[in-house]
Amino acid sequence: MAAINMPPKLPRKPDPKVAKLLGEVREWCEEKYGRRIELANALGVKPSRITDWLNGRTEPSLAIGLKLIAFLKARQSQKPESPDRP
């Protein structure tokens, strides 16, 4: 049997909503050392997966993306609100 030559896979453009979510994750992780490990433990993935997402090598699955959103919302609700400035 002859081998079938498949065309090369074209790179996929990142989804803007995923990019925005990962930007929020990056900001949260950069606020304090050790947060990537905390996030990985909460999501049930290896810390290297978080690094891969933040460096654009891979994207989280839909299920993990939903967990990321819930995680960030929970953390935002725990933040003390800053007083309004006049």
C-alpha positions in Angstrom: 0.0 0.0 0.0 1.3 3.5 -0.9 1.5 6.1 1.8 -1.0 8.9 1.6 0.6 12.3 1.6 -1.5 14.6 3.7 -1.2 18.4 3.3 0.6 20.1 6.2 -1.6 21.4 9.0 -2.1 25.1 8.8 -1.7 27.1 12.0 -5.0 28.1 13.5 -5.6 31.6 14.5 -6.2 31.9 18.3 -9.8 32.6 19.3 -10.0 36.2 20.7 -12.1 35.1 23.6 -9.6 32.4 24.6 -6.8 34.9 24.2 -8.7 37.4 26.5 -9.3 34.6 29.1 -5.6 33.6 29.0 -4.6 37.2 29.4 -6.7 37.4 32.6 -5.1 34.2 33.8 -1.6 35.6 33.0 -2.4 38.8 35.0 -3.6 36.8 37.9 -0.6 34.4 37.9 1.8 37.3 37.7 0.4 39.0 40.8 2.0 36.5 43.1 4.6 33.8 42.9 3.3 30.2 43.0 -0.1 31.0 41.4 0.5 28.7 38.4 0.8 25.8 40.7 -2.3 26.8 42.7 -4.2 27.1 39.4 -2.9 23.8 38.1 -4.0 22.1 41.3 -7.4 23.6 41.2 -7.9 22.5 37.6 -6.4 19.1 38.0 -3.6 19.6 35.4 0.1 19.8 35.5 1.7 23.3 35.9 3.4 22.8 32.6 0.0 22.8 30.9 -0.6 26.3 32.4 2.7 27.4 31.0 1.9 26.0 27.6 -1.4 27.9 27.5 0.2 31.1 28.6 3.0 30.8 26.0 0.6 30.1 23.2 1.8 26.5 22.5 -1.6 25.0 23.2 -5.1 26.1 24.3 -7.2 24.7 27.1 -10.1 22.4 26.3 -13.7 23.7 26.6 -14.1 21.9 29.9 -10.9 23.4 31.3 -11.9 26.8 29.9 -15.1 26.7 31.8 -13.2 25.8 35.0 -10.8 28.7 34.4 -13.7 31.1 34.2 -15.3 29.8 37.4 -11.9 29.9 39.1 -11.2 33.5 38.2 -14.7 34.6 39.1 -14.4 32.9 42.5 -11.0 34.7 43.1 -12.4 38.1 42.0 -15.3 37.7 44.4 -12.8 37.1 47.3 -10.9 40.3 46.5 -11.8 43.2 48.8 -13.4 46.0 46.9 -11.3 49.1 46.5 -13.0 52.3 47.8 -14.3 54.6 45.2 -12.3 57.7 44.7 -14.0 61.1 44.4 
